[in-house]
Amino acid sequence: MPPFAQASKRRRTTRELYELPAEIQKDIGWPERAEPDEIRLPF
């Protein structure tokens, strides 16, 4: 999978996980939302 496609899929998955209720996020061990200091790129 090309790097851009991987980054896009990761952003989509992360967004979906943050949309889950807080109780479920806690149950699966998802960290509390923290704004990143910089943009993460796959390259």
C-alpha positions as CSV (number, residue, x, y, z in Angstrom):
1,M,0.0,0.0,0.0
2,P,1.5,3.4,-0.9
3,P,2.5,5.7,2.0
4,F,-0.3,8.2,1.2
5,A,-2.9,5.5,1.3
6,Q,-1.6,4.2,4.6
7,A,-1.7,7.6,6.2
8,S,-5.2,8.2,4.9
9,K,-6.4,4.9,6.3
10,R,-4.7,5.6,9.7
11,R,-6.4,9.0,10.0
12,R,-9.7,7.5,9.1
13,T,-9.3,4.7,11.7
14,T,-8.1,7.1,14.4
15,R,-11.1,9.4,13.7
16,E,-13.5,6.4,14.0
17,L,-11.9,5.3,17.3
18,Y,-12.3,8.8,18.7
19,E,-16.0,8.8,17.8
20,L,-16.6,5.8,20.0
21,P,-18.1,6.5,23.5
22,A,-15.6,7.2,26.2
23,E,-16.4,4.0,28.0
24,I,-15.6,1.8,25.0
25,Q,-12.4,3.8,24.4
26,K,-11.4,3.1,27.9
27,D,-12.3,-0.6,27.6
28,I,-10.1,-1.1,24.6
29,G,-7.2,0.9,26.1
30,W,-7.4,3.9,23.7
31,P,-5.6,6.9,25.1
32,E,-7.4,10.1,26.0
33,R,-7.5,12.6,23.2
34,A,-4.4,14.8,23.0
35,E,-3.7,17.2,20.2
36,P,-0.4,16.3,18.5
37,D,2.4,18.9,18.5
38,E,3.1,18.2,14.9
39,I,1.7,16.5,11.8
40,R,2.8,12.9,11.5
41,L,3.7,11.8,8.0
42,P,4.6,8.2,7.0
43,F,7.8,9.3,5.3
